[in-house]
Amino acid sequence: MDTVEVNKFEALPLLSLNHVSLLCRSVWDSMRFYEEVLGFVPIKRPSSFKFNGAWLYNYGIGIHLIENPSIDDFEDIVEPRPINPKDNHISFQCTDVGLVLRRLEDMGMKYVTALVEDEGNKVEQVFFHDPDGYMVELCNCENIPIIPLSSCSFKPRLSSFIKSAPTKCGFMENAMMESLSMEMLNMSF
């Protein structure tokens, strides 16, 4: 059996996510959206930049806007993409999903909702686009606990195909645990 070494290096000394950088058609329109809809605050950006942009900050994260009026030249589709929860997006936790929905309706914004359930816990999700079509999610994701894979119960891969009692983890987590177990067995001999 061939084993694949996933990572032979130590993790980089990261602290946290600092910012997300987004190309936008109009810095003004995007700033207004991130300020009025999401509550970000404009902050000073380096004066050495020779392009139009803006930095915003709140909730421990920055949004860096870079104006590029010709974004449409790079896109095959200039029509807005459908709101798809499985598409690339940035997500923010919120305290009141009902209030989010009311505010989006008051602003006339289109959105899609989803509900995620796991072991009796429910997460409400709201997805919508910014002025440039980037998707934003607001959710109460803290309702589902973060469980390290190391605490998941291990079952051999074949059990994933056999109807049995559900486990805490899915197919990929069990496959990773099986691979790790096999690697540990190989090291012990």
C-alpha positions as CSV (number, residue, x, y, z in Angstrom):
1,M,0.0,0.0,0.0
2,D,1.4,3.4,-1.0
3,T,1.2,6.1,1.6
4,V,1.2,9.8,0.7
5,E,3.1,12.2,2.9
6,V,0.7,15.1,3.4
7,N,3.1,17.5,5.1
8,K,6.7,17.0,6.2
9,F,7.1,20.7,7.2
10,E,5.9,22.5,10.3
11,A,3.1,24.9,9.9
12,L,4.0,28.5,9.1
13,P,3.9,30.9,12.1
14,L,0.5,32.4,11.3
15,L,-1.5,34.5,13.8
16,S,-4.8,35.2,12.1
17,L,-6.5,36.3,8.9
18,N,-5.6,39.9,8.3
19,H,-7.6,41.1,5.3
20,V,-9.4,40.1,2.2
21,S,-8.5,42.0,-0.9
22,L,-11.2,42.6,-3.6
23,L,-11.1,44.1,-7.0
24,C,-14.1,46.5,-7.5
25,R,-15.5,48.6,-10.3
26,S,-16.1,51.6,-8.1
27,V,-14.3,52.1,-4.8
28,W,-17.1,54.6,-3.7
29,D,-19.9,52.1,-4.3
30,S,-18.1,49.2,-2.6
31,M,-17.1,51.4,0.3
32,R,-20.7,52.5,0.8
33,F,-21.8,48.8,0.7
34,Y,-19.2,47.6,3.2
35,E,-19.9,50.6,5.5
36,E,-23.7,50.7,5.4
37,V,-24.5,47.0,5.0
38,L,-21.7,45.3,7.0
39,G,-20.6,48.0,9.4
40,F,-16.9,48.4,8.3
41,V,-15.0,51.6,8.9
42,P,-12.6,53.2,6.5
43,I,-9.1,53.3,7.7
44,K,-5.9,55.0,6.5
45,R,-4.0,53.1,3.8
46,P,-0.4,53.7,2.8
47,S,0.2,56.8,0.8
48,S,2.8,55.1,-1.4
49,F,0.0,53.3,-3.3
50,K,-0.3,54.7,-6.9
51,F,-3.8,53.2,-7.6
52,N,-7.3,54.0,-6.4
53,G,-8.5,51.9,-3.5
54,A,-9.6,51.9,0.1
55,W,-9.0,50.0,3.3
56,L,-11.8,49.2,5.7
57,Y,-11.7,47.5,9.1
58,N,-14.0,45.9,11.7
59,Y,-14.6,42.6,13.5
60,G,-10.9,41.9,13.6
61,I,-10.5,41.8,9.8
62,G,-9.7,44.2,7.0
63,I,-11.3,44.6,3.6
64,H,-8.9,46.1,1.0
65,L,-10.7,47.5,-2.1
66,I,-8.7,47.9,-5.3
67,E,-10.5,49.8,-8.0
68,N,-10.3,48.3,-11.5
69,P,-13.1,49.7,-13.7
70,S,-12.3,47.2,-16.4
71,I,-13.2,44.1,-14.3
72,D,-15.8,43.2,-16.9
73,D,-13.0,42.9,-19.6
74,F,-11.8,39.8,-17.7
75,E,-15.2,38.2,-17.1
76,D,-16.9,36.1,-19.7
77,I,-20.3,36.9,-18.1
78,V,-21.2,40.5,-17.2
79,E,-24.6,39.6,-15.8
80,P,-24.8,39.0,-12.1
81,R,-24.2,35.4,-11.1
82,P,-26.9,33.5,-9.2
83,I,-26.6,33.5,-5.5
84,N,-25.2,30.0,-4.8
85,P,-24.2,29.1,-1.2
86,K,-21.7,26.6,-2.7
87,D,-19.8,29.4,-4.5
88,N,-16.7,31.2,-3.2
89,H,-17.7,33.6,-0.4
90,I,-16.6,35.4,2.7
91,S,-18.6,34.6,5.9
92,F,-19.3,36.7,9.0
93,Q,-21.0,35.5,12.2
94,C,-23.9,37.6,13.3
95,T,-26.0,37.8,16.5
96,D,-29.5,38.0,14.9
97,V,-30.2,36.4,11.5
98,G,-33.8,37.7,11.7
99,L,-32.6,41.3,11.9
100,V,-30.2,40.7,9.0
101,L,-33.1,39.4,6.9
102,R,-35.3,42.5,7.7
103,R,-32.5,44.9,7.0
104,L,-31.7,43.3,3.6
105,E,-35.4,43.4,2.7
106,D,-35.6,47.1,3.8
107,M,-32.6,47.8,1.5
108,G,-34.2,45.9,-1.4
109,M,-31.3,43.4,-1.6
110,K,-31.7,39.9,-3.1
111,Y,-30.6,37.1,-0.9
112,V,-30.8,33.3,-0.4
113,T,-31.2,31.5,2.9
114,A,-30.0,28.1,4.0
115,L,-30.3,26.0,7.1
116,V,-27.5,23.6,8.2
117,E,-28.3,21.0,10.9
118,D,-25.9,18.8,12.7
119,E,-26.7,16.7,15.8
120,G,-29.6,19.0,16.8
121,N,-27.7,22.2,16.2
122,K,-29.0,24.6,13.6
123,V,-27.1,27.3,11.7
124,E,-29.1,29.9,9.7
125,Q,-27.3,31.3,6.7
126,V,-28.0,34.3,4.5
127,F,-26.1,34.8,1.2
128,F,-26.1,37.9,-0.9
129,H,-23.7,39.8,-3.3
130,D,-21.8,43.0,-2.9
131,P,-21.9,45.6,-5.8
132,D,-19.2,43.6,-7.7
133,G,-20.9,40.2,-7.4
134,Y,-18.7,38.9,-4.6
135,M,-20.8,36.7,-2.3
136,V,-21.2,37.5,1.4
137,E,-22.6,35.1,4.0
138,L,-24.0,36.1,7.4
139,C,-24.7,33.3,9.8
140,N,-25.0,32.1,13.3
141,C,-22.2,29.5,12.7
142,E,-21.2,29.5,16.4
143,N,-24.2,27.2,16.9
144,I,-22.2,24.3,15.6
145,P,-19.2,23.4,17.8
146,I,-15.7,23.2,16.2
147,I,-14.6,19.6,16.7
148,P,-11.0,18.7,15.9
149,L,-10.7,15.7,13.6
150,S,-8.6,14.0,16.2
151,S,-11.6,13.7,18.4
152,C,-13.8,12.1,15.7
153,S,-14.5,8.4,16.1
154,F,-12.5,6.3,13.6
155,K,-14.2,3.7,11.4
156,P,-12.6,1.9,8.4
157,R,-13.5,3.3,5.0
158,L,-15.7,0.4,4.0
159,S,-18.1,1.2,6.8
160,S,-19.0,4.5,5.0
161,F,-20.8,2.4,2.4
162,I,-22.6,0.2,4.8
163,K,-25.8,1.6,6.5
164,S,-24.9,2.0,10.1
165,A,-25.2,4.4,13.0
166,P,-24.0,7.8,12.1
167,T,-20.6,9.0,13.3
168,K,-19.5,12.5,14.3
169,C,-17.4,12.7,11.1
170,G,-18.0,12.2,7.4
171,F,-16.3,10.1,4.7
172,M,-13.3,12.4,4.2
173,E,-12.6,12.7,8.0
174,N,-12.8,8.9,8.4
175,A,-10.5,8.4,5.3
176,M,-8.0,10.9,6.8
177,M,-8.1,9.1,10.2
178,E,-7.6,5.7,8.4
179,S,-4.6,7.1,6.5
180,L,-3.1,8.6,9.7
181,S,-3.6,5.3,11.5
182,M,-1.9,3.3,8.7
183,E,1.0,5.8,8.8
184,M,1.3,5.4,12.5
185,L,1.3,1.6,12.1
186,N,4.1,1.8,9.4
187,M,6.2,4.0,11.7
188,S,5.9,1.6,14.6
189,F,7.6,-1.3,12.8
